């Protein structure tokens, strides 16, 4: 079965640079979520989209923005990168109109800011 | 947000059953009880969920107390591959998952 695809899997950037992470949800899933997981921490919700509209917003810095496109893929744009942005970034998708609403996670993008 | 309480860590022997407890005394009537696990260096993985009745699937069983203030995830035969952090999360449809205070399960051969 198709899973959530994230690219790139690894990314190294310098401070003050920008980064773009991409997420391709499971086909026919209508909701995309972004989570950030710092070293030794639990995943923290950043933002979500339902049918290409922003749905919920968590602890996402103003330097970050995200959108969902007409083909349902989503991109997380991160500017003015800081050392503290080094983390694993997970994308998840779900079918909100489904019965159980479970979220399916991608393998993550490991961002290292130097 | 309704919170859950889980032990920080648990240990099990391979091929033995494991019971992972979760307390959620402030659960609301519309909250589903979801369990996810995160294996090392991987994204979280959905395990099972329930509302009021006990549930079984190919991965695990979920036993829910009659008052819904606690639940137990049951792995019938732990394998080394089950070593992970297990999160008990109260969830409403379409909302974000709030991860916190999971149980790190260690499985001994």
Backbone of each chain as ProteinMPNN parsed JSONL, in Angstrom:
{"seq_chain_A": "XXXXXXXXXXXXXXXXXXXXXXXXXXXXXXXXXXXXXXXXXXXXXXXXXXXXXXXXXXXXXXXXXXXXXXXXXXXXXXXXXXXXXXXXXXXXXXXXXXXXXXXXXXXXXXXXXX", "coords_chain_A": {"N_chain_A": [[0.846, -1.199, 0.0], [0.379, 2.298, -0.656], [2.393, 4.747, 0.944], [3.009, 7.615, 3.072], [5.02, 10.034, 1.597], [8.073, 11.673, 1.994], [10.253, 14.334, 1.231], [13.321, 16.22, 1.109], [15.055, 13.336, 2.528], [17.132, 13.853, 4.183], [18.676, 16.882, 5.185], [20.934, 19.491, 5.097], [21.634, 22.611, 6.32], [22.779, 26.013, 6.584], [22.926, 28.45, 9.237], [20.478, 31.012, 9.052], [19.799, 30.436, 6.463], [17.334, 29.191, 4.054], [14.823, 26.602, 3.932], [13.009, 24.012, 2.307], [10.594, 21.658, 2.815], [9.034, 18.729, 1.619], [5.931, 17.0, 1.258], [4.079, 14.171, 0.426], [0.963, 13.03, 0.565], [-0.905, 10.03, 1.457], [-2.697, 8.625, -1.246], [-5.921, 9.975, -1.858], [-6.27, 10.779, 0.751], [-7.37, 13.482, 2.769], [-6.358, 15.266, 4.574], [-3.512, 16.842, 5.901], [-0.761, 16.833, 8.088], [1.821, 18.482, 9.935], [4.646, 17.763, 11.914], [7.121, 18.419, 14.395], [10.103, 17.097, 15.712], [12.335, 17.419, 18.116], [15.718, 16.615, 19.234], [15.633, 13.878, 21.39], [13.068, 14.486, 22.213], [9.416, 14.547, 22.286], [7.222, 14.239, 19.444], [5.974, 17.331, 18.155], [3.131, 19.141, 17.308], [2.805, 21.136, 14.403], [1.31, 22.352, 12.194], [-1.715, 22.029, 10.238], [-3.6, 20.916, 7.365], [-6.696, 20.856, 5.73], [-8.345, 19.694, 3.011], [-6.874, 21.508, 1.425], [-6.997, 23.874, 2.814], [-5.835, 25.783, 5.574], [-6.045, 24.192, 8.661], [-5.563, 23.687, 11.483], [-3.373, 25.241, 13.851], [-0.315, 24.937, 15.441], [2.488, 25.088, 17.558], [4.043, 26.686, 15.694], [6.738, 28.478, 14.416], [6.855, 31.962, 13.42], [8.578, 32.234, 11.351], [8.244, 30.088, 9.812], [6.286, 28.689, 7.212], [3.514, 27.156, 5.545], [1.849, 25.238, 3.032], [-0.808, 23.661, 1.208], [-1.17, 22.036, -1.822], [-2.974, 21.891, -5.024], [-2.814, 19.26, -5.823], [-2.776, 17.984, -3.484], [-0.318, 17.609, -2.234], [2.02, 18.823, 0.201], [3.961, 21.569, 1.398], [6.51, 22.629, 3.579], [7.858, 25.561, 4.454], [10.783, 27.05, 5.564], [12.369, 29.726, 6.966], [15.203, 31.915, 7.622], [16.841, 30.172, 9.187], [17.58, 28.654, 12.325], [19.867, 27.343, 14.799], [18.401, 25.844, 16.599], [16.372, 24.835, 15.089], [17.09, 22.449, 14.131], [16.064, 19.243, 13.692], [13.816, 16.402, 13.501], [11.403, 16.291, 11.008], [8.165, 15.473, 10.601], [5.635, 14.439, 8.4], [2.196, 13.773, 8.24], [-0.733, 12.022, 7.151], [-4.302, 11.846, 6.819], [-7.667, 10.541, 6.554], [-10.229, 12.49, 6.843], [-12.915, 12.136, 6.614], [-13.204, 9.544, 7.099], [-13.698, 6.622, 9.183], [-12.149, 6.182, 11.496], [-10.045, 7.965, 11.603], [-7.266, 7.722, 11.892], [-3.843, 8.709, 11.826], [-1.343, 8.622, 9.37], [2.068, 8.347, 9.218], [4.922, 9.786, 7.605], [8.377, 8.94, 6.761], [9.936, 10.963, 7.667], [11.916, 14.009, 7.615], [15.195, 14.739, 8.183], [16.504, 17.54, 9.464], [19.388, 19.413, 9.628], [20.901, 22.114, 11.05], [23.63, 24.168, 10.702]], "CA_chain_A": [[0.0, 0.0, 0.0], [1.137, 3.538, -0.732], [2.582, 5.418, 2.213], [3.341, 9.037, 2.986], [6.375, 10.247, 1.083], [8.667, 12.947, 2.363], [11.552, 14.612, 0.625], [14.332, 15.173, 1.104], [15.128, 12.598, 3.782], [18.138, 14.55, 4.989], [18.943, 18.221, 4.677], [21.876, 20.253, 5.921], [21.601, 24.02, 5.98], [23.479, 26.885, 7.52], [22.078, 29.456, 9.901], [19.913, 32.106, 8.249], [19.349, 29.954, 5.151], [15.955, 28.728, 3.977], [14.66, 25.183, 3.594], [11.66, 23.608, 1.915], [10.342, 20.238, 2.982], [7.861, 18.337, 0.847], [5.16, 15.859, 1.762], [3.081, 13.631, -0.502], [0.105, 12.183, 1.406], [-1.481, 8.821, 0.878], [-3.754, 8.995, -2.196], [-7.313, 10.156, -1.381], [-6.325, 11.397, 2.081], [-7.733, 14.88, 2.596], [-5.777, 16.085, 5.65], [-2.063, 16.726, 6.069], [-0.258, 17.397, 9.342], [3.273, 18.58, 10.09], [5.123, 17.671, 13.29], [8.557, 18.622, 14.593], [10.612, 16.332, 16.836], [13.701, 17.742, 18.469], [16.48, 15.498, 19.807], [15.197, 13.404, 22.694], [11.755, 15.043, 22.562], [8.245, 13.969, 21.631], [6.768, 15.048, 18.296], [5.118, 18.471, 18.472], [2.325, 19.544, 16.161], [3.091, 22.456, 13.859], [0.226, 22.911, 11.389], [-2.416, 21.027, 9.445], [-4.425, 21.389, 6.253], [-7.812, 19.998, 5.325], [-8.807, 20.107, 1.685], [-6.037, 22.614, 0.964], [-7.155, 25.051, 3.659], [-5.234, 25.598, 6.892], [-7.054, 23.69, 9.58], [-5.148, 23.987, 12.843], [-2.019, 25.761, 13.953], [0.278, 24.66, 16.738], [3.622, 25.925, 17.932], [4.858, 26.908, 14.501], [7.33, 29.823, 14.436], [6.447, 32.854, 12.329], [9.549, 32.07, 10.255], [7.821, 28.922, 9.04], [4.981, 28.748, 6.57], [3.207, 25.903, 4.867], [0.664, 25.253, 2.201], [-1.177, 22.417, 0.546], [-1.42, 22.356, -3.218], [-4.161, 21.285, -5.618], [-2.641, 17.8, -5.894], [-2.768, 17.588, -2.07], [0.971, 17.574, -1.57], [2.206, 19.97, 1.074], [5.338, 22.018, 1.576], [6.82, 23.407, 4.771], [8.934, 26.487, 4.144], [11.424, 27.513, 6.789], [13.332, 30.773, 6.637], [16.081, 32.392, 8.704], [17.038, 28.991, 10.018], [18.351, 28.767, 13.558], [20.407, 26.059, 15.241], [17.332, 25.135, 17.288], [15.446, 24.227, 14.136], [17.582, 21.099, 13.823], [15.058, 18.313, 14.211], [13.118, 15.558, 12.538], [10.12, 16.857, 10.639], [7.283, 14.426, 10.093], [4.362, 14.741, 7.79], [1.229, 12.693, 8.38], [-1.985, 12.273, 6.443], [-5.449, 11.065, 7.276], [-8.912, 10.745, 5.83], [-11.092, 13.039, 7.886], [-14.272, 11.609, 6.453], [-13.177, 8.125, 7.429], [-14.323, 6.207, 10.449], [-11.292, 6.175, 12.668], [-9.198, 9.161, 11.582], [-5.871, 7.537, 12.276], [-2.872, 9.428, 11.01], [-0.244, 7.813, 8.846], [3.245, 9.208, 9.21], [6.021, 9.527, 6.704], [9.637, 8.571, 7.416], [10.556, 12.149, 8.235], [13.077, 14.703, 7.044], [16.112, 15.173, 9.247], [17.114, 18.829, 9.144], [20.513, 19.815, 10.467], [21.304, 23.502, 10.813], [24.992, 24.354, 11.241]], "C_chain_A": [[0.879, 1.247, 0.0], [1.23, 4.158, 0.649], [2.832, 6.887, 1.991], [4.8, 9.169, 2.559], [6.854, 11.626, 1.495], [10.005, 13.111, 1.648], [12.013, 16.009, 0.992], [14.321, 14.411, 2.419], [16.119, 13.24, 4.73], [18.443, 15.891, 4.336], [19.888, 18.918, 5.643], [21.881, 21.68, 5.416], [22.432, 24.801, 6.986], [22.493, 27.865, 8.131], [21.693, 30.548, 8.907], [19.531, 31.682, 6.834], [17.871, 29.562, 5.208], [15.931, 27.257, 3.589], [13.207, 24.931, 3.219], [11.546, 22.104, 2.021], [9.044, 19.894, 2.26], [7.228, 17.074, 1.415], [4.124, 15.458, 0.729], [2.215, 12.656, 0.288], [-0.332, 10.921, 0.691], [-2.614, 9.234, -0.062], [-5.141, 8.96, -1.574], [-7.391, 10.641, 0.068], [-6.51, 12.891, 1.913], [-7.094, 15.811, 3.625], [-4.287, 15.783, 5.788], [-1.656, 17.441, 7.357], [1.272, 17.465, 9.281], [3.616, 18.561, 11.577], [6.642, 17.879, 13.299], [8.991, 17.814, 15.816], [12.081, 16.665, 17.059], [14.395, 16.551, 19.103], [15.977, 15.146, 21.197], [13.824, 13.907, 23.125], [10.636, 14.272, 21.863], [7.887, 14.815, 20.41], [5.822, 16.144, 18.751], [4.417, 18.918, 17.202], [2.677, 20.955, 15.717], [1.856, 23.063, 13.181], [-0.449, 21.792, 10.621], [-3.279, 21.701, 8.381], [-5.5, 20.355, 5.953], [-8.345, 20.53, 4.016], [-8.166, 21.427, 1.244], [-6.207, 23.915, 1.748], [-6.487, 24.773, 5.008], [-6.317, 25.234, 7.892], [-6.744, 24.054, 11.03], [-3.704, 24.47, 12.833], [-1.519, 25.488, 15.354], [1.413, 25.62, 17.005], [4.563, 26.13, 16.749], [5.409, 28.328, 14.533], [6.84, 30.653, 13.251], [7.378, 32.729, 11.124], [9.178, 30.898, 9.338], [6.467, 29.215, 8.385], [4.75, 27.438, 5.839], [1.983, 26.097, 3.993], [0.409, 23.856, 1.642], [-1.655, 22.773, -0.855], [-2.608, 21.565, -3.772], [-4.038, 19.768, -5.737], [-2.498, 17.196, -4.491], [-1.381, 17.451, -1.457], [1.16, 18.871, -0.781], [3.691, 20.308, 1.167], [5.443, 22.866, 2.83], [8.039, 24.259, 4.441], [9.464, 27.098, 5.422], [12.486, 28.534, 6.41], [14.127, 31.182, 7.869], [16.356, 31.269, 9.698], [17.946, 29.274, 11.204], [18.845, 27.377, 13.946], [19.315, 25.199, 15.881], [16.295, 24.516, 16.376], [15.899, 22.829, 13.724], [16.66, 20.086, 14.484], [14.633, 17.366, 13.103], [11.772, 16.193, 12.265], [9.295, 15.76, 9.978], [6.04, 15.037, 9.472], [3.457, 13.532, 8.007], [-0.01, 13.031, 7.553], [-3.084, 11.393, 7.013], [-6.639, 11.365, 6.383], [-9.934, 11.204, 6.845], [-12.505, 12.491, 7.797], [-14.33, 10.119, 6.751], [-13.746, 7.857, 8.802], [-13.419, 6.464, 11.644], [-10.249, 7.272, 12.709], [-7.752, 8.931, 11.962], [-4.965, 8.259, 11.291], [-1.748, 8.482, 10.613], [0.951, 8.73, 8.625], [4.237, 8.789, 8.128], [7.291, 9.224, 7.478], [10.375, 9.762, 8.014], [11.683, 12.73, 7.399], [13.944, 15.148, 8.21], [16.808, 16.442, 8.788], [18.22, 19.131, 10.144], [20.909, 21.226, 10.074], [22.657, 23.728, 11.48], [25.369, 25.832, 11.279]], "O_chain_A": [[1.97, 1.259, 0.572], [0.281, 4.108, 1.432], [2.864, 7.355, 0.853], [5.687, 8.501, 3.092], [6.136, 12.617, 1.362], [10.772, 12.162, 1.487], [11.184, 16.902, 1.17], [13.625, 14.82, 3.348], [15.956, 13.173, 5.949], [18.465, 16.02, 3.112], [19.664, 18.929, 6.854], [22.103, 21.931, 4.232], [22.742, 24.325, 8.078], [21.392, 28.078, 7.624], [22.481, 30.945, 8.048], [18.992, 32.49, 6.078], [17.245, 29.598, 6.267], [16.878, 26.734, 3.002], [12.295, 25.563, 3.752], [12.306, 21.364, 1.396], [8.082, 20.661, 2.284], [7.903, 16.208, 1.971], [3.382, 16.298, 0.219], [2.675, 11.571, 0.645], [-0.151, 10.769, -0.517], [-3.411, 10.105, 0.285], [-5.486, 8.025, -0.851], [-8.49, 10.892, 0.564], [-5.9, 13.508, 1.039], [-7.274, 17.026, 3.548], [-3.865, 14.626, 5.791], [-2.155, 18.523, 7.665], [1.924, 16.624, 8.663], [2.981, 19.235, 12.388], [7.339, 17.556, 12.337], [8.318, 17.845, 16.846], [12.953, 16.249, 16.295], [13.739, 15.577, 19.473], [15.901, 16.004, 22.076], [13.456, 13.765, 24.292], [10.879, 13.459, 20.971], [8.226, 15.997, 20.362], [4.976, 15.928, 19.618], [5.041, 19.055, 16.15], [2.828, 21.858, 16.54], [1.41, 24.15, 13.548], [0.146, 20.743, 10.375], [-3.632, 22.876, 8.482], [-5.246, 19.15, 5.926], [-8.751, 21.689, 3.926], [-8.842, 22.333, 0.757], [-5.627, 24.939, 1.388], [-6.565, 23.658, 5.523], [-7.364, 25.878, 7.963], [-7.569, 24.656, 11.717], [-2.925, 24.153, 11.934], [-2.205, 25.769, 16.336], [1.319, 26.814, 16.718], [5.742, 25.78, 16.813], [4.645, 29.285, 14.662], [6.461, 30.111, 12.212], [7.002, 33.082, 10.006], [9.723, 30.743, 8.246], [5.623, 29.907, 8.954], [5.694, 26.702, 5.552], [1.188, 27.013, 4.202], [1.293, 23.0, 1.614], [-2.445, 23.698, -1.04], [-3.17, 20.699, -3.1], [-5.048, 19.065, -5.751], [-2.137, 16.028, -4.346], [-1.275, 17.198, -0.257], [0.527, 19.886, -1.073], [4.554, 19.44, 1.031], [4.587, 23.706, 3.109], [9.122, 23.735, 4.18], [8.707, 27.597, 6.255], [13.392, 28.242, 5.629], [13.777, 30.844, 8.999], [16.128, 31.414, 10.899], [18.926, 30.013, 11.113], [18.316, 26.366, 13.486], [19.306, 23.978, 15.725], [15.434, 23.761, 16.828], [15.166, 22.112, 13.043], [16.504, 20.084, 15.705], [15.026, 17.503, 11.944], [11.073, 16.591, 13.196], [9.672, 15.202, 8.947], [5.484, 16.017, 9.966], [3.92, 12.392, 7.96], [-0.29, 14.201, 7.293], [-2.829, 10.343, 7.604], [-6.629, 12.297, 5.579], [-10.451, 10.4, 7.621], [-13.205, 12.397, 8.804], [-15.394, 9.505, 6.663], [-14.214, 8.765, 9.489], [-13.883, 6.916, 12.691], [-9.626, 7.49, 13.749], [-7.066, 9.885, 12.329], [-5.272, 8.399, 10.107], [-1.276, 7.666, 11.404], [0.858, 9.749, 7.94], [4.369, 7.612, 7.79], [7.292, 9.246, 8.709], [11.327, 9.591, 8.776], [12.312, 12.043, 6.595], [13.482, 15.846, 9.112], [17.601, 16.426, 7.846], [18.004, 19.106, 11.356], [21.215, 21.499, 8.913], [22.809, 23.504, 12.681], [26.473, 26.176, 11.701]]}, "seq_chain_B": "XXXXXXXXXXXXXXXXXXXXXXXXXXXXXXXXXXXXXXXXXXXXXXXXXXXXXXXXXXXXXXXXXXXXXXXXXXXXXXXXXXXXXXXXXXXXXXXXXXXXXXXXXXXXX", "coords_chain_B": {"N_chain_B": [[-6.732, 20.778, 27.175], [-7.482, 17.314, 27.322], [-5.573, 15.137, 29.351], [-3.142, 12.473, 29.409], [-1.697, 9.842, 31.383], [1.147, 7.931, 31.649], [3.36, 5.166, 32.427], [6.88, 5.845, 32.62], [8.681, 3.966, 31.598], [8.84, 0.488, 30.652], [9.53, -2.987, 30.971], [9.92, -6.028, 29.209], [9.871, -9.563, 28.574], [10.87, -11.325, 25.662], [8.355, -12.76, 23.6], [6.488, -12.868, 25.59], [3.366, -11.699, 27.057], [2.483, -8.198, 27.082], [1.366, -5.542, 29.041], [0.364, -2.362, 28.719], [-0.311, 0.4, 30.581], [-2.631, 3.204, 30.764], [-3.724, 6.225, 32.064], [-6.518, 8.345, 31.977], [-8.174, 10.405, 33.265], [-9.647, 12.714, 32.829], [-11.053, 12.481, 30.523], [-13.225, 13.271, 27.803], [-16.622, 12.865, 26.586], [-16.529, 12.691, 23.807], [-13.997, 12.005, 23.118], [-11.762, 9.878, 21.491], [-9.723, 7.054, 22.27], [-6.551, 6.741, 21.366], [-3.72, 4.847, 20.323], [-0.356, 5.138, 19.58], [2.856, 4.208, 18.308], [6.376, 4.667, 18.391], [9.054, 3.609, 16.766], [12.645, 3.354, 17.023], [14.23, 5.963, 15.281], [12.195, 6.239, 13.413], [9.04, 7.334, 11.989], [6.076, 8.073, 13.928], [3.697, 5.435, 14.467], [0.49, 4.273, 13.85], [-1.362, 2.309, 16.142], [-3.742, 1.263, 17.449], [-7.188, 2.005, 18.217], [-9.955, 3.129, 20.26], [-13.31, 3.634, 21.548], [-15.402, 3.072, 23.499], [-15.753, 0.324, 23.8], [-13.855, -2.735, 24.138], [-11.16, -3.488, 21.9], [-9.755, -5.238, 19.15], [-6.994, -5.812, 17.006], [-4.73, -6.719, 14.331], [-2.322, -6.04, 15.404], [-2.518, -5.5, 18.162], [-4.379, -5.463, 21.294], [-6.938, -3.508, 22.816], [-7.969, -2.591, 25.906], [-10.583, -1.078, 27.527], [-11.539, 0.738, 30.328], [-14.651, 0.583, 32.138], [-15.605, 3.088, 32.983], [-14.16, 4.657, 31.362], [-11.893, 5.998, 32.176], [-9.43, 4.962, 32.169], [-7.147, 2.91, 30.287], [-5.769, -0.005, 28.651], [-3.153, -1.096, 26.714], [-2.539, -4.021, 25.01], [-0.05, -6.178, 24.127], [0.197, -9.203, 22.697], [2.213, -11.132, 22.339], [5.25, -10.186, 22.867], [7.782, -9.0, 20.715], [11.2, -8.471, 19.663], [11.045, -6.461, 17.868], [9.015, -4.924, 18.788], [9.967, -3.119, 20.568], [9.809, 0.134, 21.528], [8.614, 3.561, 21.8], [5.574, 4.011, 23.312], [2.607, 5.712, 22.839], [-0.22, 6.974, 24.409], [-3.076, 8.557, 23.442], [-5.562, 11.037, 23.591], [-8.092, 11.724, 21.346], [-9.731, 13.684, 18.889], [-11.632, 13.69, 15.918], [-9.806, 14.638, 13.087], [-8.296, 16.47, 14.443], [-5.111, 17.661, 15.778], [-2.508, 15.415, 16.847], [-1.497, 15.078, 20.146], [1.431, 14.482, 21.469], [3.011, 13.072, 24.285], [4.721, 12.157, 27.214], [4.985, 9.308, 26.83], [5.36, 5.67, 27.043], [8.361, 3.993, 27.283], [9.083, 1.019, 25.922], [10.966, -1.765, 26.621], [12.289, -4.705, 25.306], [13.383, -7.797, 26.224], [15.57, -10.318, 25.024]], "CA_chain_B": [[-6.753, 19.465, 26.529], [-7.453, 16.179, 28.231], [-4.224, 14.613, 29.417], [-2.97, 11.065, 29.742], [-0.557, 9.533, 32.24], [1.688, 6.6, 31.371], [4.675, 4.934, 33.038], [7.975, 6.266, 31.757], [9.294, 2.826, 30.917], [8.468, -0.863, 31.056], [10.409, -4.002, 30.41], [9.226, -7.283, 28.972], [10.649, -10.613, 27.931], [10.382, -11.68, 24.337], [7.308, -13.772, 23.478], [5.538, -12.788, 26.698], [2.418, -10.591, 26.867], [2.816, -6.916, 27.695], [0.202, -4.7, 29.309], [0.795, -0.977, 28.868], [-1.452, 1.14, 31.121], [-2.777, 4.631, 30.51], [-4.798, 6.881, 32.799], [-7.054, 9.557, 31.324], [-9.337, 10.649, 34.133], [-10.421, 13.881, 32.387], [-11.528, 12.201, 29.162], [-14.577, 13.74, 27.527], [-17.432, 11.864, 25.917], [-16.238, 12.601, 22.38], [-12.593, 11.632, 22.914], [-11.335, 8.522, 21.214], [-8.434, 6.68, 22.858], [-5.67, 6.256, 20.299], [-2.356, 4.453, 20.675], [0.656, 5.166, 18.539], [4.17, 3.859, 18.794], [7.466, 5.192, 17.578], [10.283, 2.821, 16.797], [13.822, 4.217, 16.879], [14.537, 6.577, 13.985], [11.073, 6.142, 12.491], [7.888, 8.134, 12.323], [5.054, 7.382, 14.728], [2.89, 4.435, 13.758], [-0.81, 3.996, 14.487], [-1.478, 0.941, 16.647], [-5.119, 0.859, 17.683], [-7.968, 3.02, 18.897], [-11.274, 2.704, 20.708], [-14.148, 4.666, 22.17], [-15.944, 2.538, 24.74], [-15.618, -1.135, 23.867], [-12.535, -3.315, 23.875], [-10.885, -3.591, 20.475], [-8.629, -6.086, 18.752], [-6.579, -5.828, 15.607], [-3.621, -7.656, 14.116], [-1.145, -5.611, 16.153], [-2.678, -5.429, 19.611], [-5.727, -5.339, 21.839], [-7.127, -2.349, 23.671], [-8.992, -2.8, 26.926], [-11.016, 0.226, 28.025], [-12.321, 0.627, 31.562], [-16.067, 0.906, 31.955], [-15.785, 4.528, 33.155], [-13.285, 5.256, 30.33], [-10.846, 6.811, 32.764], [-8.143, 4.294, 31.967], [-7.145, 1.886, 29.247], [-4.56, -0.82, 28.632], [-2.753, -1.669, 25.432], [-2.024, -5.37, 25.235], [0.688, -6.87, 23.063], [-0.009, -10.58, 23.156], [3.521, -11.79, 22.377], [6.217, -9.149, 22.517], [8.975, -9.355, 19.955], [12.22, -7.424, 19.752], [10.609, -5.374, 17.004], [8.024, -4.108, 19.499], [10.653, -2.137, 21.413], [9.438, 1.437, 20.99], [7.887, 4.419, 22.735], [4.144, 3.877, 23.079], [1.882, 6.899, 23.258], [-1.669, 6.921, 24.57], [-3.479, 9.921, 23.079], [-7.002, 11.292, 23.446], [-8.128, 12.274, 19.992], [-10.981, 13.983, 18.195], [-11.472, 13.577, 14.472], [-9.217, 15.733, 12.341], [-7.428, 17.315, 15.26], [-3.717, 17.251, 15.867], [-2.13, 14.486, 17.904], [-0.642, 15.674, 21.176], [2.31, 13.45, 22.003], [3.664, 13.469, 25.515], [4.749, 11.207, 28.312], [4.786, 7.927, 26.441], [6.073, 4.597, 27.75], [9.411, 3.334, 26.504], [9.042, -0.431, 26.144], [12.19, -2.506, 26.3], [12.012, -6.131, 25.19], [14.613, -8.58, 26.421], [15.531, -11.63, 24.345]], "C_chain_B": [[-6.725, 18.37, 27.59], [-6.084, 15.53, 28.184], [-4.248, 13.123, 29.741], [-1.732, 10.899, 30.592], [-0.141, 8.103, 31.979], [2.989, 6.414, 32.133], [5.774, 5.36, 32.068], [8.552, 5.114, 30.957], [8.754, 1.52, 31.47], [9.391, -1.835, 30.353], [9.627, -5.299, 30.255], [10.209, -8.29, 28.41], [10.015, -10.94, 26.59], [9.391, -12.834, 24.422], [6.375, -13.831, 24.683], [4.559, -11.64, 26.439], [2.879, -9.336, 27.616], [1.523, -6.109, 27.859], [0.693, -3.285, 29.599], [-0.393, -0.14, 29.349], [-1.443, 2.61, 30.742], [-3.95, 5.156, 31.33], [-5.223, 8.148, 32.082], [-8.332, 9.937, 32.04], [-10.194, 11.819, 33.664], [-10.955, 13.698, 30.966], [-12.95, 12.72, 28.989], [-15.311, 12.691, 26.695], [-17.112, 11.673, 24.447], [-14.797, 12.196, 22.092], [-12.458, 10.152, 22.581], [-9.987, 8.292, 21.91], [-7.603, 6.05, 21.745], [-4.33, 5.86, 20.9], [-1.491, 4.498, 19.415], [1.959, 4.669, 19.155], [5.204, 4.435, 17.845], [8.694, 4.329, 17.797], [11.464, 3.761, 16.596], [14.036, 4.67, 15.44], [13.417, 6.43, 12.962], [9.968, 7.1, 12.9], [6.913, 7.366, 13.189], [4.183, 6.491, 13.851], [1.606, 4.198, 14.531], [-0.851, 2.542, 14.927], [-2.939, 0.51, 16.72], [-5.88, 2.022, 18.29], [-9.303, 2.436, 19.334], [-12.028, 3.857, 21.336], [-14.68, 4.181, 23.518], [-15.673, 1.043, 24.889], [-14.18, -1.564, 23.635], [-12.385, -3.58, 22.378], [-9.71, -4.523, 20.251], [-8.28, -5.793, 17.31], [-5.343, -6.704, 15.504], [-2.4, -7.289, 14.951], [-1.308, -5.791, 17.657], [-4.15, -5.496, 19.989], [-5.762, -4.111, 22.727], [-8.278, -2.647, 24.623], [-9.306, -1.452, 27.55], [-11.873, 0.016, 29.26], [-13.746, 1.102, 31.326], [-16.324, 2.41, 32.089], [-14.913, 5.336, 32.196], [-12.157, 6.097, 30.92], [-9.476, 6.146, 32.676], [-8.288, 3.277, 30.843], [-5.812, 1.152, 29.303], [-4.337, -1.346, 27.225], [-2.099, -3.011, 25.711], [-1.339, -5.877, 23.977], [0.736, -8.327, 23.492], [1.289, -11.367, 23.253], [4.563, -10.78, 21.919], [7.376, -9.732, 21.717], [9.977, -8.212, 20.077], [11.808, -6.208, 18.932], [9.578, -4.469, 17.675], [8.662, -3.093, 20.439], [10.475, -0.754, 20.792], [8.913, 2.301, 22.123], [6.413, 4.35, 22.352], [3.421, 5.075, 23.673], [0.38, 6.614, 23.31], [-2.174, 8.352, 24.379], [-4.996, 10.001, 22.984], [-7.194, 12.149, 22.202], [-9.547, 12.522, 19.521], [-10.7, 14.086, 16.707], [-10.872, 14.824, 13.859], [-8.307, 16.622, 13.144], [-5.991, 16.826, 15.246], [-3.552, 16.208, 16.962], [-1.219, 15.225, 18.877], [0.153, 14.56, 21.837], [2.919, 13.956, 23.304], [3.638, 12.349, 26.51], [4.465, 9.774, 27.936], [5.584, 6.957, 27.302], [7.118, 3.99, 26.817], [9.415, 1.866, 26.873], [10.352, -1.054, 25.697], [11.858, -3.988, 26.314], [13.32, -6.895, 25.266], [14.495, -9.918, 25.719], [15.555, -12.783, 25.353]], "O_chain_B": [[-6.045, 18.482, 28.61], [-5.496, 15.386, 27.113], [-5.226, 12.592, 30.267], [-0.816, 11.72, 30.531], [-0.947, 7.178, 32.07], [3.659, 7.395, 32.456], [5.62, 5.251, 30.851], [8.874, 5.265, 29.779], [8.276, 1.453, 32.602], [9.952, -1.548, 29.295], [8.772, -5.621, 31.081], [11.241, -7.928, 27.845], [8.801, -10.846, 26.41], [9.565, -13.763, 25.21], [5.557, -14.746, 24.787], [4.873, -10.714, 25.691], [3.567, -9.411, 28.635], [0.707, -6.012, 26.942], [1.358, -3.045, 30.607], [-1.372, 0.019, 28.62], [-0.398, 3.186, 30.441], [-5.043, 4.591, 31.29], [-4.385, 8.93, 31.633], [-9.429, 9.809, 31.498], [-11.357, 11.918, 34.057], [-11.271, 14.678, 30.291], [-13.774, 12.625, 29.899], [-14.705, 11.756, 26.17], [-17.387, 10.611, 23.888], [-14.418, 12.059, 20.928], [-12.971, 9.29, 23.294], [-9.214, 9.229, 22.109], [-7.917, 4.966, 21.252], [-3.867, 6.466, 21.866], [-1.847, 3.977, 18.358], [2.137, 4.708, 20.372], [4.942, 4.659, 16.663], [9.291, 4.325, 18.873], [11.298, 4.853, 16.053], [14.024, 3.864, 14.51], [13.673, 6.492, 11.759], [9.96, 7.614, 14.018], [6.92, 6.136, 13.187], [3.967, 6.758, 12.668], [1.638, 3.949, 15.736], [-0.432, 1.648, 14.192], [-3.325, -0.494, 16.121], [-5.265, 2.942, 18.829], [-9.729, 1.389, 18.846], [-11.463, 4.913, 21.619], [-14.436, 4.804, 24.551], [-15.395, 0.564, 25.988], [-13.392, -0.848, 23.018], [-13.362, -3.86, 21.684], [-8.787, -4.589, 21.064], [-9.162, -5.554, 16.485], [-4.952, -7.355, 16.473], [-1.534, -8.132, 15.183], [-0.369, -6.183, 18.349], [-5.035, -5.572, 19.136], [-4.753, -3.721, 23.314], [-9.403, -2.916, 24.203], [-8.413, -0.763, 28.042], [-12.814, -0.777, 29.25], [-14.013, 1.911, 30.437], [-17.174, 2.951, 31.383], [-14.934, 6.566, 32.224], [-11.524, 6.854, 30.184], [-8.473, 6.736, 33.077], [-9.389, 2.847, 30.499], [-4.854, 1.62, 29.918], [-5.219, -1.961, 26.627], [-1.208, -3.114, 26.554], [-1.949, -5.992, 22.914], [1.271, -8.64, 24.556], [1.448, -12.186, 24.158], [4.733, -10.551, 20.722], [7.876, -10.817, 22.015], [9.638, -7.122, 20.538], [12.169, -5.076, 19.252], [9.299, -3.374, 17.187], [7.956, -2.286, 21.044], [10.93, -0.499, 19.677], [8.78, 1.846, 23.259], [6.05, 4.6, 21.203], [3.594, 5.411, 24.845], [-0.199, 6.078, 22.365], [-1.738, 9.26, 25.087], [-5.637, 9.144, 22.375], [-6.535, 13.175, 22.034], [-10.443, 11.702, 19.718], [-9.625, 14.53, 16.302], [-11.361, 15.932, 14.078], [-7.606, 17.458, 12.573], [-5.692, 15.731, 14.77], [-4.358, 16.132, 17.889], [-0.283, 15.913, 18.468], [-0.37, 13.797, 22.65], [3.297, 15.123, 23.412], [2.629, 11.655, 26.638], [3.758, 9.081, 28.668], [6.368, 7.356, 28.163], [6.806, 3.538, 25.715], [9.719, 1.508, 28.011], [10.785, -0.894, 24.556], [11.21, -4.47, 27.243], [14.241, -6.67, 24.48], [13.461, -10.581, 25.797], [15.528, -13.948, 24.958]]}, "name": "protein", "num_of_chains": 2, "seq": "XXXXXXXXXXXXXXXXXXXXXXXXXXXXXXXXXXXXXXXXXXXXXXXXXXXXXXXXXXXXXXXXXXXXXXXXXXXXXXXXXXXXXXXXXXXXXXXXXXXXXXXXXXXXXXXXXXXXXXXXXXXXXXXXXXXXXXXXXXXXXXXXXXXXXXXXXXXXXXXXXXXXXXXXXXXXXXXXXXXXXXXXXXXXXXXXXXXXXXXXXXXXXXXXXXXXXXXXXXXXXXX"}
